Amino acid sequence: MELVVSKIQKHYAQVTAIKELSFSVKQGEIFALLGPNGAGKSSLVRMLTGFTQPDSGEITLTLDGEQFSSIPSYTLGYLPEDRGLYPEKSIIKNLIYFAQLNGVEKKIANEQACYWLERFELLDRKDEQLKTLSKGNQQKVQLISAVIHQPKWVILDEPFSGLDPINQEKVVLFLSELKAKGMTVILSAHQMAMVEKLADRMLLMNLGEAVFYGTLSDIQQQANSAIELSAQFSQGIDNEKSEQLLTQFKHRYIDDQSLMITLTAKESMNQLLSTLTSIGELQSLQSKKMDLHQLYLNAIANHGEN
Ligand SMILES: Nc1ncnc2c1ncn2[C@@H]1O[C@H](COP(=O)(O)OP(=O)(O)OP(=O)(O)O)[C@@H](O)[C@H]1O
């Protein structure tokens, strides 16, 4: 039941939205699609759901011995980028309506709706009109509507958007629960801290191409040629002087006594050390693994350079 995407391309008039993209999603995993605005995530999702087709290349999913060129709608739960619920209807009626559209009996739909509403602490408001909920709470109802028919595959376009940190954590738990129930989840997101916690594997796209792909540790290994170093000085440093001396090294300031440097394989540690010691009295120099946020920024900045 692996979803295999092989060398797909998608063009819109002059724009090539997806270029020769290949990857696969394994059954039961949480797979994250990452990338800056315009990278091609929504174009890809539209092809995975069968809403549009690739101009070339192939998408294949084998389910119960049958082969499909997208995820069939009967087994898909989808949270689209443009949300669509009925603001005048009650929360429970919205959810039952969406479940019934997907062939779920009313009684089961009601049970499922109550189960998930309780999880999101919204059960006591189920009979209120949807429009009376805050934007974040409406988002939670929308998430429930995407999974109320217990699909095997779930695609969520930006499930964290508009949510405060507490509710983002609730969505992390919600997604983990979907995985524990055996669903395969594909999500697009811009919140790297959430993705780092959740995703089994991920694909970073830029300009329609894959920039990195794999588990977080695969990606950290791929980026191993570059290391992040944190330099701490015993006194405040002179920014003007450090800017002149550090021109060849990619760096950013943490505060007036410390900075982060990204050292690539091409650059010399000895030279960096002598540069740092001429900036001021170095108290410590530590290397640390790049988090997903930093890996993402570096990968996008370097994409297309080689
Ligand atoms: N219907 C369309 N007609 C023409 N160009 C399009 C169309 N849809 C997308 N594009 C272009 O294709 C490229 C990829 O867009 P897409 O919406 O897939 O990116 P995205 O990664 O989903 O961005 P975002 O994070 O902003 O939602 C962009 O250059 C966009 O302008």
The ligand as a Gaussian input file, in Angstrom:
#p B3LYP/6-31G(d) Opt

LIG

0 1
 N       -3.975000      27.285000     -11.342000
 C       -2.762000      27.813000     -11.529000
 N       -2.478000      28.528000     -12.631000
 C       -1.239000      29.038000     -12.848000
 N       -0.195000      28.907000     -11.977000
 C       -0.438000      28.211000     -10.861000
 C       -1.723000      27.620000     -10.564000
 N       -1.632000      26.992000      -9.375000
 C       -0.367000      27.169000      -8.932000
 N        0.348000      27.885000      -9.824000
 C        1.787000      28.249000      -9.707000
 O        2.503000      27.048000      -9.467000
 C        3.534000      27.253000      -8.521000
 C        3.314000      26.338000      -7.307000
 O        2.152000      26.793000      -6.594000
 P        1.497000      25.979000      -5.391000
 O        0.210000      26.658000      -5.031000
 O        1.420000      24.550000      -5.753000
 O        2.579000      26.204000      -4.232000
 P        2.472000      25.926000      -2.654000
 O        3.753000      25.285000      -2.277000
 O        1.225000      25.189000      -2.362000
 O        2.407000      27.395000      -2.042000
 P        1.704000      27.901000      -0.639000
 O        2.565000      27.427000       0.501000
 O        1.780000      29.399000      -0.818000
 O        0.304000      27.390000      -0.607000
 C        3.505000      28.736000      -8.154000
 O        4.443000      29.386000      -9.006000
 C        2.086000      29.150000      -8.525000
 O        2.025000      30.507000      -8.876000

